[in-house]
Amino acid sequence: MLKREKRLEKKIAKERIKILFEMMEKMKDEDYDLARRYVELARRIAMKYRLKLPKRYKLLFCKKCLYPYKEGRFRVRVRKSRVIITCLNCGFERRIPIRPKRRKYKNQK
């Protein structure tokens, strides 16, 4: 039996996810369903190889219906201490806190 090279697999998976999100950015103005499929595939790859999607990718699509955000398909509001992104396709609201990170120790700056 051959031993799996998990580091190499994860590296390849990250590259594929990056490529899929680049393709999604290009296609979201032309074929919206194909762009959604790219997001779906990227998420599935991330789950299979237990990878966290980077925050810059997570903010590009709706968490519920997986549709990429494009002009006219989402609403952004700032309320109190959070940004609220509303998907106009399914109505899902994503709330992102905008507080500074807390320090663990008093002397730390």
Jmol script that loads the backbone (N, CA, C; Angstrom):
load data "model"
ATOM      1  N   MET A   1       0.835  -1.199   0.000  1.00  0.00           N
ATOM      2  CA  MET A   1       0.000   0.000   0.000  1.00  0.00           C
ATOM      3  C   MET A   1       0.874   1.254   0.000  1.00  0.00           C
ATOM      4  N   LEU A   2       0.416   2.240  -0.693  1.00  0.00           N
ATOM      5  CA  LEU A   2       1.128   3.512  -0.733  1.00  0.00           C
ATOM      6  C   LEU A   2       0.599   4.458   0.333  1.00  0.00           C
ATOM      7  N   LYS A   3       1.516   5.213   0.907  1.00  0.00           N
ATOM      8  CA  LYS A   3       1.123   6.190   1.920  1.00  0.00           C
ATOM      9  C   LYS A   3       0.663   7.477   1.241  1.00  0.00           C
ATOM     10  N   ARG A   4      -0.452   8.030   1.727  1.00  0.00           N
ATOM     11  CA  ARG A   4      -0.958   9.282   1.164  1.00  0.00           C
ATOM     12  C   ARG A   4      -0.075  10.440   1.587  1.00  0.00           C
ATOM     13  N   GLU A   5       0.147  11.365   0.656  1.00  0.00           N
ATOM     14  CA  GLU A   5       0.909  12.572   0.965  1.00  0.00           C
ATOM     15  C   GLU A   5      -0.082  13.696   1.217  1.00  0.00           C
ATOM     16  N   LYS A   6      -0.522  13.811   2.475  1.00  0.00           N
ATOM     17  CA  LYS A   6      -1.594  14.738   2.821  1.00  0.00           C
ATOM     18  C   LYS A   6      -1.209  16.198   2.600  1.00  0.00           C
ATOM     19  N   ARG A   7       0.048  16.529   2.870  1.00  0.00           N
ATOM     20  CA  ARG A   7       0.478  17.925   2.650  1.00  0.00           C
ATOM     21  C   ARG A   7       0.363  18.311   1.177  1.00  0.00           C
ATOM     22  N   LEU A   8       0.794  17.411   0.326  1.00  0.00           N
ATOM     23  CA  LEU A   8       0.718  17.661  -1.117  1.00  0.00           C
ATOM     24  C   LEU A   8      -0.737  17.758  -1.563  1.00  0.00           C
ATOM     25  N   GLU A   9      -1.599  16.865  -1.044  1.00  0.00           N
ATOM     26  CA  GLU A   9      -3.017  16.902  -1.389  1.00  0.00           C
ATOM     27  C   GLU A   9      -3.648  18.232  -0.984  1.00  0.00           C
ATOM     28  N   LYS A  10      -3.323  18.704   0.226  1.00  0.00           N
ATOM     29  CA  LYS A  10      -3.885  19.975   0.698  1.00  0.00           C
ATOM     30  C   LYS A  10      -3.387  21.149  -0.139  1.00  0.00           C
ATOM     31  N   LYS A  11      -2.124  21.100  -0.536  1.00  0.00           N
ATOM     32  CA  LYS A  11      -1.560  22.169  -1.363  1.00  0.00           C
ATOM     33  C   LYS A  11      -2.280  22.226  -2.713  1.00  0.00           C
ATOM     34  N   ILE A  12      -2.491  21.060  -3.318  1.00  0.00           N
ATOM     35  CA  ILE A  12      -3.189  20.988  -4.605  1.00  0.00           C
ATOM     36  C   ILE A  12      -4.637  21.468  -4.445  1.00  0.00           C
ATOM     37  N   ALA A  13      -5.281  21.066  -3.340  1.00  0.00           N
ATOM     38  CA  ALA A  13      -6.663  21.485  -3.086  1.00  0.00           C
ATOM     39  C   ALA A  13      -6.747  23.011  -2.969  1.00  0.00           C
ATOM     40  N   LYS A  14      -5.789  23.637  -2.274  1.00  0.00           N
ATOM     41  CA  LYS A  14      -5.786  25.100  -2.144  1.00  0.00           C
ATOM     42  C   LYS A  14      -5.648  25.771  -3.507  1.00  0.00           C
ATOM     43  N   GLU A  15      -4.784  25.215  -4.353  1.00  0.00           N
ATOM     44  CA  GLU A  15      -4.604  25.771  -5.703  1.00  0.00           C
ATOM     45  C   GLU A  15      -5.897  25.660  -6.512  1.00  0.00           C
ATOM     46  N   ARG A  16      -6.563  24.514  -6.397  1.00  0.00           N
ATOM     47  CA  ARG A  16      -7.825  24.312  -7.132  1.00  0.00           C
ATOM     48  C   ARG A  16      -8.896  25.281  -6.660  1.00  0.00           C
ATOM     49  N   ILE A  17      -8.974  25.487  -5.350  1.00  0.00           N
ATOM     50  CA  ILE A  17      -9.952  26.427  -4.792  1.00  0.00           C
ATOM     51  C   ILE A  17      -9.693  27.832  -5.326  1.00  0.00           C
ATOM     52  N   LYS A  18      -8.411  28.216  -5.349  1.00  0.00           N
ATOM     53  CA  LYS A  18      -8.043  29.542  -5.861  1.00  0.00           C
ATOM     54  C   LYS A  18      -8.462  29.700  -7.326  1.00  0.00           C
ATOM     55  N   ILE A  19      -8.190  28.664  -8.121  1.00  0.00           N
ATOM     56  CA  ILE A  19      -8.545  28.695  -9.548  1.00  0.00           C
ATOM     57  C   ILE A  19     -10.058  28.786  -9.721  1.00  0.00           C
ATOM     58  N   LEU A  20     -10.809  28.003  -8.930  1.00  0.00           N
ATOM     59  CA  LEU A  20     -12.272  28.020  -9.033  1.00  0.00           C
ATOM     60  C   LEU A  20     -12.842  29.395  -8.690  1.00  0.00           C
ATOM     61  N   PHE A  21     -12.290  30.067  -7.672  1.00  0.00           N
ATOM     62  CA  PHE A  21     -12.791  31.395  -7.327  1.00  0.00           C
ATOM     63  C   PHE A  21     -12.411  32.428  -8.384  1.00  0.00           C
ATOM     64  N   GLU A  22     -11.253  32.286  -9.015  1.00  0.00           N
ATOM     65  CA  GLU A  22     -10.884  33.185 -10.114  1.00  0.00           C
ATOM     66  C   GLU A  22     -11.849  32.995 -11.290  1.00  0.00           C
ATOM     67  N   MET A  23     -12.175  31.740 -11.600  1.00  0.00           N
ATOM     68  CA  MET A  23     -13.120  31.461 -12.682  1.00  0.00           C
ATOM     69  C   MET A  23     -14.505  31.998 -12.336  1.00  0.00           C
ATOM     70  N   MET A  24     -14.898  31.885 -11.063  1.00  0.00           N
ATOM     71  CA  MET A  24     -16.198  32.399 -10.623  1.00  0.00           C
ATOM     72  C   MET A  24     -16.278  33.904 -10.841  1.00  0.00           C
ATOM     73  N   GLU A  25     -15.191  34.617 -10.503  1.00  0.00           N
ATOM     74  CA  GLU A  25     -15.171  36.076 -10.676  1.00  0.00           C
ATOM     75  C   GLU A  25     -15.368  36.458 -12.149  1.00  0.00           C
ATOM     76  N   LYS A  26     -14.760  35.689 -13.058  1.00  0.00           N
ATOM     77  CA  LYS A  26     -14.889  35.981 -14.490  1.00  0.00           C
ATOM     78  C   LYS A  26     -16.292  35.672 -15.012  1.00  0.00           C
ATOM     79  N   MET A  27     -16.882  34.580 -14.513  1.00  0.00           N
ATOM     80  CA  MET A  27     -18.143  34.099 -15.069  1.00  0.00           C
ATOM     81  C   MET A  27     -19.397  34.689 -14.441  1.00  0.00           C
ATOM     82  N   LYS A  28     -19.285  35.370 -13.296  1.00  0.00           N
ATOM     83  CA  LYS A  28     -20.515  35.800 -12.624  1.00  0.00           C
ATOM     84  C   LYS A  28     -21.307  36.842 -13.410  1.00  0.00           C
ATOM     85  N   ASP A  29     -20.673  37.528 -14.354  1.00  0.00           N
ATOM     86  CA  ASP A  29     -21.408  38.489 -15.183  1.00  0.00           C
ATOM     87  C   ASP A  29     -22.012  37.821 -16.423  1.00  0.00           C
ATOM     88  N   GLU A  30     -21.432  36.687 -16.859  1.00  0.00           N
ATOM     89  CA  GLU A  30     -21.904  36.018 -18.068  1.00  0.00           C
ATOM     90  C   GLU A  30     -22.903  34.898 -17.750  1.00  0.00           C
ATOM     91  N   ASP A  31     -22.443  33.879 -17.031  1.00  0.00           N
ATOM     92  CA  ASP A  31     -23.283  32.721 -16.721  1.00  0.00           C
ATOM     93  C   ASP A  31     -23.325  32.553 -15.202  1.00  0.00           C
ATOM     94  N   TYR A  32     -24.418  33.033 -14.604  1.00  0.00           N
ATOM     95  CA  TYR A  32     -24.520  33.075 -13.143  1.00  0.00           C
ATOM     96  C   TYR A  32     -24.599  31.678 -12.530  1.00  0.00           C
ATOM     97  N   ASP A  33     -25.287  30.745 -13.199  1.00  0.00           N
ATOM     98  CA  ASP A  33     -25.398  29.385 -12.673  1.00  0.00           C
ATOM     99  C   ASP A  33     -24.057  28.657 -12.692  1.00  0.00           C
ATOM    100  N   LEU A  34     -23.258  28.900 -13.701  1.00  0.00           N
ATOM    101  CA  LEU A  34     -21.929  28.295 -13.774  1.00  0.00           C
ATOM    102  C   LEU A  34     -21.031  28.856 -12.665  1.00  0.00           C
ATOM    103  N   ALA A  35     -21.136  30.154 -12.396  1.00  0.00           N
ATOM    104  CA  ALA A  35     -20.363  30.773 -11.311  1.00  0.00           C
ATOM    105  C   ALA A  35     -20.755  30.151  -9.977  1.00  0.00           C
ATOM    106  N   ARG A  36     -22.057  29.896  -9.792  1.00  0.00           N
ATOM    107  CA  ARG A  36     -22.524  29.258  -8.561  1.00  0.00           C
ATOM    108  C   ARG A  36     -21.945  27.858  -8.436  1.00  0.00           C
ATOM    109  N   ARG A  37     -21.875  27.138  -9.541  1.00  0.00           N
ATOM    110  CA  ARG A  37     -21.326  25.783  -9.540  1.00  0.00           C
ATOM    111  C   ARG A  37     -19.845  25.798  -9.131  1.00  0.00           C
ATOM    112  N   TYR A  38     -19.096  26.810  -9.578  1.00  0.00           N
ATOM    113  CA  TYR A  38     -17.687  26.924  -9.195  1.00  0.00           C
ATOM    114  C   TYR A  38     -17.555  27.103  -7.678  1.00  0.00           C
ATOM    115  N   VAL A  39     -18.438  27.914  -7.096  1.00  0.00           N
ATOM    116  CA  VAL A  39     -18.422  28.114  -5.643  1.00  0.00           C
ATOM    117  C   VAL A  39     -18.727  26.796  -4.935  1.00  0.00           C
ATOM    118  N   GLU A  40     -19.719  26.093  -5.453  1.00  0.00           N
ATOM    119  CA  GLU A  40     -20.114  24.810  -4.855  1.00  0.00           C
ATOM    120  C   GLU A  40     -18.947  23.811  -4.881  1.00  0.00           C
ATOM    121  N   LEU A  41     -18.257  23.730  -6.001  1.00  0.00           N
ATOM    122  CA  LEU A  41     -17.116  22.819  -6.124  1.00  0.00           C
ATOM    123  C   LEU A  41     -15.978  23.207  -5.184  1.00  0.00           C
ATOM    124  N   ALA A  42     -15.708  24.503  -5.097  1.00  0.00           N
ATOM    125  CA  ALA A  42     -14.635  24.977  -4.213  1.00  0.00           C
ATOM    126  C   ALA A  42     -14.944  24.640  -2.763  1.00  0.00           C
ATOM    127  N   ARG A  43     -16.190  24.828  -2.340  1.00  0.00           N
ATOM    128  CA  ARG A  43     -16.576  24.492  -0.962  1.00  0.00           C
ATOM    129  C   ARG A  43     -16.461  22.998  -0.711  1.00  0.00           C
ATOM    130  N   ARG A  44     -16.871  22.207  -1.681  1.00  0.00           N
ATOM    131  CA  ARG A  44     -16.803  20.752  -1.529  1.00  0.00           C
ATOM    132  C   ARG A  44     -15.350  20.276  -1.397  1.00  0.00           C
ATOM    133  N   ILE A  45     -14.450  20.863  -2.187  1.00  0.00           N
ATOM    134  CA  ILE A  45     -13.029  20.519  -2.095  1.00  0.00           C
ATOM    135  C   ILE A  45     -12.494  20.901  -0.715  1.00  0.00           C
ATOM    136  N   ALA A  46     -12.857  22.097  -0.246  1.00  0.00           N
ATOM    137  CA  ALA A  46     -12.394  22.550   1.069  1.00  0.00           C
ATOM    138  C   ALA A  46     -12.881  21.627   2.180  1.00  0.00           C
ATOM    139  N   MET A  47     -14.124  21.178   2.088  1.00  0.00           N
ATOM    140  CA  MET A  47     -14.655  20.280   3.111  1.00  0.00           C
ATOM    141  C   MET A  47     -13.986  18.909   3.051  1.00  0.00           C
ATOM    142  N   LYS A  48     -13.747  18.407   1.850  1.00  0.00           N
ATOM    143  CA  LYS A  48     -13.147  17.083   1.707  1.00  0.00           C
ATOM    144  C   LYS A  48     -11.743  17.037   2.307  1.00  0.00           C
ATOM    145  N   TYR A  49     -10.964  18.084   2.066  1.00  0.00           N
ATOM    146  CA  TYR A  49      -9.585  18.110   2.552  1.00  0.00           C
ATOM    147  C   TYR A  49      -9.435  18.876   3.868  1.00  0.00           C
ATOM    148  N   ARG A  50     -10.560  19.190   4.499  1.00  0.00           N
ATOM    149  CA  ARG A  50     -10.604  19.879   5.798  1.00  0.00           C
ATOM    150  C   ARG A  50      -9.795  21.178   5.780  1.00  0.00           C
ATOM    151  N   LEU A  51     -10.082  22.011   4.787  1.00  0.00           N
ATOM    152  CA  LEU A  51      -9.432  23.308   4.656  1.00  0.00           C
ATOM    153  C   LEU A  51     -10.426  24.405   5.000  1.00  0.00           C
ATOM    154  N   LYS A  52      -9.924  25.469   5.589  1.00  0.00           N
ATOM    155  CA  LYS A  52     -10.759  26.634   5.847  1.00  0.00           C
ATOM    156  C   LYS A  52     -10.685  27.555   4.639  1.00  0.00           C
ATOM    157  N   LEU A  53     -11.832  27.990   4.162  1.00  0.00           N
ATOM    158  CA  LEU A  53     -11.813  28.968   3.072  1.00  0.00           C
ATOM    159  C   LEU A  53     -11.323  30.296   3.634  1.00  0.00           C
ATOM    160  N   PRO A  54     -10.403  30.972   2.943  1.00  0.00           N
ATOM    161  CA  PRO A  54      -9.956  32.275   3.419  1.00  0.00           C
ATOM    162  C   PRO A  54     -11.115  33.275   3.463  1.00  0.00           C
ATOM    163  N   LYS A  55     -11.049  34.227   4.376  1.00  0.00           N
ATOM    164  CA  LYS A  55     -12.134  35.186   4.561  1.00  0.00           C
ATOM    165  C   LYS A  55     -12.429  35.956   3.280  1.00  0.00           C
ATOM    166  N   ARG A  56     -11.403  36.242   2.489  1.00  0.00           N
ATOM    167  CA  ARG A  56     -11.620  36.997   1.243  1.00  0.00           C
ATOM    168  C   ARG A  56     -12.508  36.225   0.273  1.00  0.00           C
ATOM    169  N   TYR A  57     -12.467  34.883   0.325  1.00  0.00           N
ATOM    170  CA  TYR A  57     -13.336  34.067  -0.515  1.00  0.00           C
ATOM    171  C   TYR A  57     -14.732  33.945   0.081  1.00  0.00           C
ATOM    172  N   LYS A  58     -14.806  33.821   1.409  1.00  0.00           N
ATOM    173  CA  LYS A  58     -16.103  33.655   2.065  1.00  0.00           C
ATOM    174  C   LYS A  58     -17.019  34.850   1.829  1.00  0.00           C
ATOM    175  N   LEU A  59     -16.432  36.037   1.692  1.00  0.00           N
ATOM    176  CA  LEU A  59     -17.231  37.246   1.523  1.00  0.00           C
ATOM    177  C   LEU A  59     -17.703  37.447   0.078  1.00  0.00           C
ATOM    178  N   LEU A  60     -17.359  36.531  -0.815  1.00  0.00           N
ATOM    179  CA  LEU A  60     -17.718  36.677  -2.225  1.00  0.00           C
ATOM    180  C   LEU A  60     -19.032  36.000  -2.595  1.00  0.00           C
ATOM    181  N   PHE A  61     -19.608  35.186  -1.669  1.00  0.00           N
ATOM    182  CA  PHE A  61     -20.823  34.459  -2.017  1.00  0.00           C
ATOM    183  C   PHE A  61     -21.725  34.306  -0.800  1.00  0.00           C
ATOM    184  N   CYS A  62     -23.009  34.000  -1.066  1.00  0.00           N
ATOM    185  CA  CYS A  62     -23.992  33.781  -0.010  1.00  0.00           C
ATOM    186  C   CYS A  62     -23.766  32.408   0.608  1.00  0.00           C
ATOM    187  N   LYS A  63     -23.759  32.362   1.917  1.00  0.00           N
ATOM    188  CA  LYS A  63     -23.508  31.117   2.641  1.00  0.00           C
ATOM    189  C   LYS A  63     -24.658  30.114   2.480  1.00  0.00           C
ATOM    190  N   LYS A  64     -25.864  30.623   2.286  1.00  0.00           N
ATOM    191  CA  LYS A  64     -27.040  29.749   2.224  1.00  0.00           C
ATOM    192  C   LYS A  64     -27.287  29.193   0.815  1.00  0.00           C
ATOM    193  N   CYS A  65     -27.368  30.070  -0.175  1.00  0.00           N
ATOM    194  CA  CYS A  65     -27.711  29.607  -1.528  1.00  0.00           C
ATOM    195  C   CYS A  65     -26.496  29.496  -2.454  1.00  0.00           C
ATOM    196  N   LEU A  66     -25.312  29.896  -1.967  1.00  0.00           N
ATOM    197  CA  LEU A  66     -24.037  29.806  -2.685  1.00  0.00           C
ATOM    198  C   LEU A  66     -23.947  30.675  -3.941  1.00  0.00           C
ATOM    199  N   TYR A  67     -24.856  31.630  -4.105  1.00  0.00           N
ATOM    200  CA  TYR A  67     -24.776  32.503  -5.265  1.00  0.00           C
ATOM    201  C   TYR A  67     -23.725  33.578  -5.045  1.00  0.00           C
ATOM    202  N   PRO A  68     -22.871  33.816  -6.044  1.00  0.00           N
ATOM    203  CA  PRO A  68     -21.852  34.863  -5.913  1.00  0.00           C
ATOM    204  C   PRO A  68     -22.504  36.241  -5.833  1.00  0.00           C
ATOM    205  N   TYR A  69     -21.956  37.084  -4.992  1.00  0.00           N
ATOM    206  CA  TYR A  69     -22.468  38.453  -4.899  1.00  0.00           C
ATOM    207  C   TYR A  69     -22.002  39.223  -6.120  1.00  0.00           C
ATOM    208  N   LYS A  70     -22.962  39.838  -6.802  1.00  0.00           N
ATOM    209  CA  LYS A  70     -22.611  40.745  -7.892  1.00  0.00           C
ATOM    210  C   LYS A  70     -23.506  41.967  -7.762  1.00  0.00           C
ATOM    211  N   GLU A  71     -23.156  43.003  -8.444  1.00  0.00           N
ATOM    212  CA  GLU A  71     -23.875  44.261  -8.326  1.00  0.00           C
ATOM    213  C   GLU A  71     -25.369  44.061  -8.548  1.00  0.00           C
ATOM    214  N   GLY A  72     -26.169  44.555  -7.615  1.00  0.00           N
ATOM    215  CA  GLY A  72     -27.610  44.432  -7.730  1.00  0.00           C
ATOM    216  C   GLY A  72     -28.179  43.164  -7.121  1.00  0.00           C
ATOM    217  N   ARG A  73     -27.329  42.242  -6.668  1.00  0.00           N
ATOM    218  CA  ARG A  73     -27.790  40.975  -6.094  1.00  0.00           C
ATOM    219  C   ARG A  73     -27.582  40.895  -4.580  1.00  0.00           C
ATOM    220  N   PHE A  74     -27.043  41.977  -3.970  1.00  0.00           N
ATOM    221  CA  PHE A  74     -26.860  41.982  -2.530  1.00  0.00           C
ATOM    222  C   PHE A  74     -26.927  43.404  -1.987  1.00  0.00           C
ATOM    223  N   ARG A  75     -27.200  43.508  -0.690  1.00  0.00           N
ATOM    224  CA  ARG A  75     -27.322  44.802  -0.024  1.00  0.00           C
ATOM    225  C   ARG A  75     -26.359  44.815   1.163  1.00  0.00           C
ATOM    226  N   VAL A  76     -25.673  45.935   1.358  1.00  0.00           N
ATOM    227  CA  VAL A  76     -24.746  46.079   2.485  1.00  0.00           C
ATOM    228  C   VAL A  76     -25.219  47.227   3.369  1.00  0.00           C
ATOM    229  N   ARG A  77     -25.364  46.933   4.653  1.00  0.00           N
ATOM    230  CA  ARG A  77     -25.770  47.942   5.634  1.00  0.00           C
ATOM    231  C   ARG A  77     -24.797  47.902   6.805  1.00  0.00           C
ATOM    232  N   VAL A  78     -24.596  49.051   7.444  1.00  0.00           N
ATOM    233  CA  VAL A  78     -23.773  49.111   8.650  1.00  0.00           C
ATOM    234  C   VAL A  78     -24.683  49.532   9.786  1.00  0.00           C
ATOM    235  N   ARG A  79     -24.794  48.661  10.797  1.00  0.00           N
ATOM    236  CA  ARG A  79     -25.626  48.949  11.965  1.00  0.00           C
ATOM    237  C   ARG A  79     -24.845  48.670  13.228  1.00  0.00           C
ATOM    238  N   LYS A  80     -24.896  49.601  14.163  1.00  0.00           N
ATOM    239  CA  LYS A  80     -24.209  49.466  15.451  1.00  0.00           C
ATOM    240  C   LYS A  80     -22.765  49.043  15.230  1.00  0.00           C
ATOM    241  N   SER A  81     -22.428  47.835  15.589  1.00  0.00           N
ATOM    242  CA  SER A  81     -21.030  47.417  15.466  1.00  0.00           C
ATOM    243  C   SER A  81     -20.881  46.237  14.506  1.00  0.00           C
ATOM    244  N   ARG A  82     -21.685  46.224  13.447  1.00  0.00           N
ATOM    245  CA  ARG A  82     -21.564  45.130  12.484  1.00  0.00           C
ATOM    246  C   ARG A  82     -21.967  45.570  11.081  1.00  0.00           C
ATOM    247  N   VAL A  83     -21.444  44.823  10.109  1.00  0.00           N
ATOM    248  CA  VAL A  83     -21.815  45.005   8.704  1.00  0.00           C
ATOM    249  C   VAL A  83     -22.793  43.885   8.386  1.00  0.00           C
ATOM    250  N   ILE A  84     -23.924  44.224   7.776  1.00  0.00           N
ATOM    251  CA  ILE A  84     -24.928  43.224   7.428  1.00  0.00           C
ATOM    252  C   ILE A  84     -25.016  43.142   5.905  1.00  0.00           C
ATOM    253  N   ILE A  85     -24.691  41.959   5.367  1.00  0.00           N
ATOM    254  CA  ILE A  85     -24.775  41.724   3.929  1.00  0.00           C
ATOM    255  C   ILE A  85     -25.999  40.850   3.686  1.00  0.00           C
ATOM    256  N   THR A  86     -26.953  41.363   2.914  1.00  0.00           N
ATOM    257  CA  THR A  86     -28.186  40.637   2.634  1.00  0.00           C
ATOM    258  C   THR A  86     -28.169  40.135   1.196  1.00  0.00           C
ATOM    259  N   CYS A  87     -28.388  38.831   1.035  1.00  0.00           N
ATOM    260  CA  CYS A  87     -28.489  38.229  -0.294  1.00  0.00           C
ATOM    261  C   CYS A  87     -29.897  38.513  -0.807  1.00  0.00           C
ATOM    262  N   LEU A  88     -30.019  39.126  -1.968  1.00  0.00           N
ATOM    263  CA  LEU A  88     -31.335  39.434  -2.519  1.00  0.00           C
ATOM    264  C   LEU A  88     -31.899  38.255  -3.312  1.00  0.00           C
ATOM    265  N   ASN A  89     -31.131  37.172  -3.416  1.00  0.00           N
ATOM    266  CA  ASN A  89     -31.605  35.957  -4.069  1.00  0.00           C
ATOM    267  C   ASN A  89     -32.446  35.124  -3.105  1.00  0.00           C
ATOM    268  N   CYS A  90     -31.929  34.934  -1.857  1.00  0.00           N
ATOM    269  CA  CYS A  90     -32.634  34.072  -0.896  1.00  0.00           C
ATOM    270  C   CYS A  90     -33.035  34.804   0.383  1.00  0.00           C
ATOM    271  N   GLY A  91     -32.504  36.008   0.608  1.00  0.00           N
ATOM    272  CA  GLY A  91     -32.865  36.782   1.789  1.00  0.00           C
ATOM    273  C   GLY A  91     -31.982  36.530   3.002  1.00  0.00           C
ATOM    274  N   PHE A  92     -30.948  35.694   2.870  1.00  0.00           N
ATOM    275  CA  PHE A  92     -30.060  35.388   3.996  1.00  0.00           C
ATOM    276  C   PHE A  92     -29.250  36.623   4.375  1.00  0.00           C
ATOM    277  N   GLU A  93     -29.136  36.866   5.686  1.00  0.00           N
ATOM    278  CA  GLU A  93     -28.347  38.001   6.177  1.00  0.00           C
ATOM    279  C   GLU A  93     -27.081  37.497   6.845  1.00  0.00           C
ATOM    280  N   ARG A  94     -25.942  37.970   6.374  1.00  0.00           N
ATOM    281  CA  ARG A  94     -24.657  37.637   6.998  1.00  0.00           C
ATOM    282  C   ARG A  94     -24.220  38.836   7.832  1.00  0.00           C
ATOM    283  N   ARG A  95     -23.964  38.592   9.110  1.00  0.00           N
ATOM    284  CA  ARG A  95     -23.563  39.664  10.026  1.00  0.00           C
ATOM    285  C   ARG A  95     -22.086  39.522  10.335  1.00  0.00           C
ATOM    286  N   ILE A  96     -21.336  40.588  10.091  1.00  0.00           N
ATOM    287  CA  ILE A  96     -19.897  40.580  10.321  1.00  0.00           C
ATOM    288  C   ILE A  96     -19.565  41.646  11.360  1.00  0.00           C
ATOM    289  N   PRO A  97     -19.042  41.247  12.538  1.00  0.00           N
ATOM    290  CA  PRO A  97     -18.710  42.234  13.565  1.00  0.00           C
ATOM    291  C   PRO A  97     -17.536  43.116  13.137  1.00  0.00           C
ATOM    292  N   ILE A  98     -17.577  44.398  13.542  1.00  0.00           N
ATOM    293  CA  ILE A  98     -16.485  45.307  13.193  1.00  0.00           C
ATOM    294  C   ILE A  98     -15.853  45.898  14.442  1.00  0.00           C
ATOM    295  N   ARG A  99     -15.679  45.080  15.463  1.00  0.00           N
ATOM    296  CA  ARG A  99     -14.996  45.507  16.675  1.00  0.00           C
ATOM    297  C   ARG A  99     -13.517  45.178  16.558  1.00  0.00           C
ATOM    298  N   PRO A 100     -12.671  45.971  17.203  1.00  0.00           N
ATOM    299  CA  PRO A 100     -11.245  45.608  17.216  1.00  0.00           C
ATOM    300  C   PRO A 100     -11.047  44.351  18.064  1.00  0.00           C
ATOM    301  N   LYS A 101     -10.036  43.558  17.720  1.00  0.00           N
ATOM    302  CA  LYS A 101      -9.774  42.335  18.468  1.00  0.00           C
ATOM    303  C   LYS A 101      -9.327  42.681  19.886  1.00  0.00           C
ATOM    304  N   ARG A 102      -9.798  41.870  20.835  1.00  0.00           N
ATOM    305  CA  ARG A 102      -9.439  42.093  22.238  1.00  0.00           C
ATOM    306  C   ARG A 102      -8.023  41.597  22.498  1.00  0.00           C
ATOM    307  N   ARG A 103      -7.328  42.314  23.378  1.00  0.00           N
ATOM    308  CA  ARG A 103      -5.987  41.900  23.763  1.00  0.00           C
ATOM    309  C   ARG A 103      -6.075  40.891  24.892  1.00  0.00           C
ATOM    310  N   LYS A 104      -5.170  39.923  24.871  1.00  0.00           N
ATOM    311  CA  LYS A 104      -5.166  38.904  25.905  1.00  0.00           C
ATOM    312  C   LYS A 104      -4.537  39.406  27.210  1.00  0.00           C
ATOM    313  N   TYR A 105      -3.507  40.235  27.071  1.00  0.00           N
ATOM    314  CA  TYR A 105      -2.796  40.726  28.252  1.00  0.00           C
ATOM    315  C   TYR A 105      -2.854  42.239  28.301  1.00  0.00           C
ATOM    316  N   LYS A 106      -2.811  42.780  29.497  1.00  0.00           N
ATOM    317  CA  LYS A 106      -2.940  44.227  29.670  1.00  0.00           C
ATOM    318  C   LYS A 106      -1.766  44.980  29.058  1.00  0.00           C
ATOM    319  N   ASN A 107      -0.537  44.441  29.172  1.00  0.00           N
ATOM    320  CA  ASN A 107       0.644  45.154  28.697  1.00  0.00           C
ATOM    321  C   ASN A 107       0.852  45.048  27.199  1.00  0.00           C
ATOM    322  N   GLN A 108       0.116  44.184  26.544  1.00  0.00           N
ATOM    323  CA  GLN A 108       0.267  43.997  25.114  1.00  0.00           C
ATOM    324  C   GLN A 108      -0.416  45.119  24.326  1.00  0.00           C
ATOM    325  N   LYS A 109       0.259  45.616  23.296  1.00  0.00           N
ATOM    326  CA  LYS A 109      -0.336  46.703  22.482  1.00  0.00           C
ATOM    327  C   LYS A 109      -0.623  46.260  21.094  1.00  0.00           C
TER     328      LYS A 109
END
end "model"
wireframe off; spacefill off
backbone 0.3
color backbone group
